[in-house]
Amino acid sequence: MASVTNNSDYSKAMKNILFDFIAKYISLTEEEKNALLSLDLFHSVKKGTVLLKEGQKSKESYFVLKGCIRTYYVVEGEEKTTGFYTEMEALTPPAVINQTPSEYYISCNEDSLLLISNADMEVEVNKKFPKFDTMCRKFTEELLAKQRIDFDEFKTSSPEQRYLNLLQKRPDLIQRVPQHQLASYLGIKPQSLSRLRGRILEKKN
């Protein structure tokens, strides 16, 4: 996993994106910004890299600055996709919170730029700068509320409704994600997704 060099224009742009995101929750002094940058949080990760495997223990949380990461289970040799995380989305695996071996895999669907932190680092930063703890709590509350709504919506909708919701809320995924992974995420077979897409196109025409 490669760290991003601090002197590139690209890296600078990504850091600005991060600080703009944080500014929605708290204001940072230059000292606090520098403290964050000193932690070597930015990592450039190649497409196909497995960040976490089933059975592994981990303390790492992920925030996607650019790219796409995917969570999936392997059931009887078949991958069952449960989530996609793209720009400005965060993922803290249950294995980190529960301190237990992971039940699923996390991998990069695209070349990605990730902010990767670990539990020990977060405790240290929150102790030194309490406002980060406030921000993390606010962000976690928002994330949990969104996940609850998404989960309830998913459980109570048909595959066609799920696909239409995806078209409305996350249309970029339709182009960015391989069809077999998208079908798995929607809980259907790839051929069923093809038929579903055909029906929706017919209705539009």
Residue pairs with C-beta under 8 A, 6 or more apart in sequence:
1 43
1 44
1 45
1 49
1 116
2 43
2 44
2 45
3 40
3 42
3 43
3 44
4 10
4 11
4 14
4 42
4 43
4 44
4 113
5 11
6 37
11 42
14 42
14 65
14 66
14 113
15 37
15 42
17 65
17 88
18 63
18 65
18 115
19 28
19 33
21 88
22 28
22 135
25 134
25 135
25 138
25 139
26 131
26 132
26 134
26 135
28 36
32 129
32 131
32 132
35 125
35 128
35 129
36 125
39 117
39 121
39 125
41 115
41 116
41 117
42 65
42 113
42 114
42 115
43 113
43 114
43 115
43 116
44 111
44 112
44 113
45 51
45 67
45 108
45 111
45 112
45 113
45 114
46 108
46 111
47 108
47 109
47 110
47 111
47 112
48 107
48 108
49 107
49 108
50 105
50 106
50 107
51 60
51 62
51 69
51 106
51 107
51 108
52 58
52 60
52 93
52 95
52 102
52 104
52 105
52 106
53 102
53 105
54 73
54 74
54 101
54 102
54 103
54 104
54 105
55 101
55 102
56 95
56 101
56 102
57 95
57 99
57 100
57 101
57 102
58 93
58 95
58 96
58 102
59 96
59 118
59 119
59 120
60 93
60 96
60 116
60 117
60 118
61 90
61 91
61 92
61 93
61 96
61 116
61 117
61 118
61 119
61 122
62 69
62 85
62 90
62 91
62 92
62 106
62 114
62 115
62 116
63 88
63 89
63 90
63 91
63 114
63 115
63 116
63 117
64 85
64 86
64 87
64 88
64 89
64 90
64 91
64 112
64 113
64 114
65 87
65 88
65 113
65 114
65 115
66 87
66 112
66 113
67 86
67 87
67 108
67 109
67 110
67 111
67 112
67 113
67 114
68 84
68 85
68 86
68 108
68 109
68 110
68 112
68 176
68 177
69 84
69 85
69 91
69 106
69 107
69 108
69 109
69 112
69 114
70 81
70 83
70 84
70 85
70 106
70 107
70 108
70 109
70 177
70 181
71 81
71 82
71 83
71 85
71 91
71 93
71 104
71 105
71 106
72 79
72 80
72 81
72 82
72 104
72 105
72 107
72 181
72 184
73 79
73 80
73 82
73 103
73 104
73 105
74 80
74 105
79 105
79 181
79 184
80 184
81 181
81 182
81 184
81 185
82 104
82 185
83 91
83 185
84 109
84 170
84 173
84 177
84 185
85 91
86 170
86 172
86 173
86 176
90 139
90 143
91 106
93 102
93 104
93 106
94 100
94 102
94 103
95 101
95 102
95 103
96 119
109 176
109 177
109 181
110 176
122 132
122 136
125 132
126 132
126 133
126 136
153 165
154 162
157 165
159 186
159 187
159 188
159 192
159 196
160 196
160 199
160 200
162 186
162 187
163 186
163 193
163 196
163 197
163 200
164 200
166 173
166 174
166 182
166 186
167 174
173 182
174 182
177 185
179 190
179 193
179 194
180 190
182 193
183 189
183 190
183 192
183 193
186 193
188 196
